[in-house]
Amino acid sequence: MSSTTFGAGSLVGVPVRRVEDPTLLRGEGTYIDNLDVPGAVHLAFVRSPIAHAEITAFDASDALAMPGIVAVYSADDLEFPDHVGMMQLHPEVVRPALARGRVRFVGDPVAVVVAESKAQAVDAAEAVVVDYDPLPAVTDMEEALAPDAPLQFDAVGSNVVMGAREPDDFDPLAGSEVVVRGRFENQRLAVVPMEGSAVAVVPGDDGDGHELTLYLACQMPHSNRGALASAFGVEPEKVRLIAPHVGGSFGAKHWMPEGIVAVRVARELDRPVKWVETRSENMVAMPHGRGQVQYLELGLRYDGTIVGLRCRVVGDAGAYGGFGGMLAFGPTRMMAQGVYRIPRIGYDCAVALTNRAPMGAYRGAGRPEAAAMLERILDLAATELGMDPAAIRRRNFLRPDEFPYSTVTGVTYDIGDYDAALTEALRIAGYDELRAEQAARRERGDVKQLGIGICAYVEITAGGSGSEYAEVEVHTDGSATVKAGTSAHGQGHATAYAQLVSGELGIPIDQIRFVQSDTALVPRGGGTGGSRSLQLGGSAALEASRGVLDRARSIAAELLEAAPEDIVLTDDGTLGVAGVPAKAITWAEVATKANEEGLPLAAEHDFVQSGASFPFGAHVSVVEVDMETGRVEPVRHVAVDDCGRILNPMLVDGQVHGGLASGIAQALWEEMVYDDDGNPLTSTLAEYGIPSAAEFPPFEVAHTETPSPLNPLGAKGIGESATVGSTPAVQNAVVDALSHLGVRHVDMPCTPERVWRAIQDARAGTLPDPWREPPAGFANLPVRQHRAASRRERDEEEIDL
């Protein structure tokens, strides 16, 4: 399918400037915070200052006496639907929209204040008195597995909400000549979008058959409308949901407890309601990302050939077992094989409840965690065997002629050429010269030592849904509108989809209007997530454009008295007869004729993709480490990513730059830290290590192109790929800078303190082993019965190495 030809005016591969930016640069955006909602009351939430406690008393009398206060509600005052969110990990673990009887993390909403102004609501929230009886808290995901750990939900019987292990008779390391082991932490991250969560609710008939209009900062308007309708027992068609401009999301903005409260209050008071999250709320209450502890054992032959891999992964679900808790069990396991031929993989996983903020999706959502653990254990293996990190990877790469390739973990890679990406990355970086410079610095004993880190990765995109909607219509003035079921929040969809329509129909981009994120205007759509938009939504827009062109040819043929197959799109964007340049008509004329016949010149298409696509790439990170202070400075970063056929190089590079910033920041600076009592210690941007552009080196970005066979564009996702590839490359570079001292591992973030301590331990001869035995809780997990037979069969087979 990827060999599909494009229209004569195709703009595939052209770096078209973003058409959506002028509106934002002129301050004409329609974010919820500046949305004018006449008559709206404002909400402020009373949030728990304690990680785990019983609510023993509640007094809102002082707040109710303050000016402008309309109401104060707790869970005892109004009946609120439960918040199931994107996924419920255990039937007994349900999150109430407002805490009922017990709070389970600092930031848990306990009550809501309704006032005529935002300032009045915030002031009154501080006057609400809540008494708590503290309970023991568990803030460490590994300690949560202990049989005597404080239980989060008594009905569950443990803190494990999801988990499974391999059968006892399956040994993925059998036949290994060398086994390397490592314990790695993939720390909890705050998402920190420029705009926090936000919602505005307008109850009442809007004149078009909607009983409720909701403005929500989100990625998936249609699925969020479905969640709202289900929670409140309303027909979805009676709800209009609009996602206006959204200031970033990165996987975090979906249906939320505060949204449930806003809708319930609006319906109770029959008044519009508005709530915009503060930065402080955002840091403690928006679901966090990552959060895994990974125990890996890699079995190899002496020549570096991989024999098998055993993974034992603990996932932090946070309070209430949010969607992010599933990631260790799902995408991280799915992508555990990476780009390598690994004949046997054992994967045990325990997902634990803790008294920290719920976990959600964050850029990459499970795939960066898989790449991080796999690329770290590969570097440990290279050190153990005395091999170059690039050489051990090349020895084990899957080959281009093996695709489509079914992995041991049950996914099928569409296409790949992993060595090509690594070769290009090493060439751009000047790998041999870097190694020579590193050796020279070590010989001189320089204060600033050079570290070179490599990562080769593959990730999954469009894995959750293989269908997307688009419609294209040409109007009587010759302009066009493209409607998309995806929902952009900064990615450049308006530009990309307009490129596709313009390329197929010859209509100038500035005459193409883009419509998205409104359930009243776009009938259906899967929204944006998992880097699915271009390959699914773009393909739908492409096919809809071709549907319009087919109908236009029929109409033009009638007007020009020619056969439809002789009608061609001319260089100047008109429809003419092949070989007869004088006979041509405009799109305006064709659209007018179509309307006269009773149907607009439009076509819609639901594109269905048969499976997920698998972008890949290779990154080389170069860092300098100050051996006296431990400070790490990234000085170069080379990224070679492969997202299939590239539609707009400018948009792709922009996505890569953003992904690199996210990934490098995790490796070096970012971490959401809690104390033993569950108090967040990095809950403001004064403590949380969010970097600015000044902290990054210039990015050296390049691409290989292996078009996917799964869609007519040959496209794969790119929004998260650079995050997947950059984090392990930087971490590997930091460790590499210290490797001549005997340092084998430094946990993320590689802060100056951690790096300095590793240097001191190395010089004192007290370096800790990068391995320790996993917690005993894995032994209590249920056996993955449906995989046992196939695993035994694999174990008994002679493995071709």
Secondary structure, 3 states (H helix, E strand, C coil): CCCCCCCCCCCCCCCCCCCCHHHHHCCCCCCHHHCCCCCCEEEEEEECCCCCEEEEEEECHHHHCCCCEEEEEECCCCCCCEECCCCCCCCCCCEECCCCCEECCCCCEEEEEEECCHHHHHHHHCCCEEEEEECCCCCCCCHHHCCCCCCCCCCCCCCEEEEEECCCCCCCCCCCCEEEEEEEEEEEECCCCCCCCEEEEEECCCCCCCCEEEEECCCCHHHHHHHHHHHHCCCHHHEEEECCCCCCCCCCCCCCHHHHHHHHHHHHHCCCEEEECCHHHHHHHCCEEEEEEEEEEEEECCCCCEEEEEEEEEEEEEHHHCHHHHCCCCHHHHCCCCCECCCEEEEEEEEEECCCCCECCCCCCCHHHHHHHHHHHHHHHHHHHCCCHHHHHHHHECCHHHCCEECCCCCEECCCCHHHHHHHHHHHHCHHHHHHHHHHHHHHCCCEEEEEEEEEEECCECCCCCEEEEEEEECCCCCEEEEECCCCCCCCHHHHHHHHHHHHHCCCHHHEEEECCECCCCCCCCCCCCCCHHHHHHHHHHHHHHHHHHHHHHHHHHHHCCCHHHEEECCCCCEEECCEEEEEECHHHHHHHHHHCCCCEEEEEEEECCCCECCEEEEEEEEEEECCCCCEEEEEEEEEEECECCCCHHHHHHHHHHHHHHHHHHHHCCCCCECCCCCECCCCCCCCCCCCHHHCCCEEEEECCCCCCCCCCCECCCCCHHHHHHHHHHHHHHHHHHHHHCCCCCCCCCCHHHHHHHHHHHHHCCCCCCCCCCCHHHHHCCECHHHHHHHHHHHHCCCCC
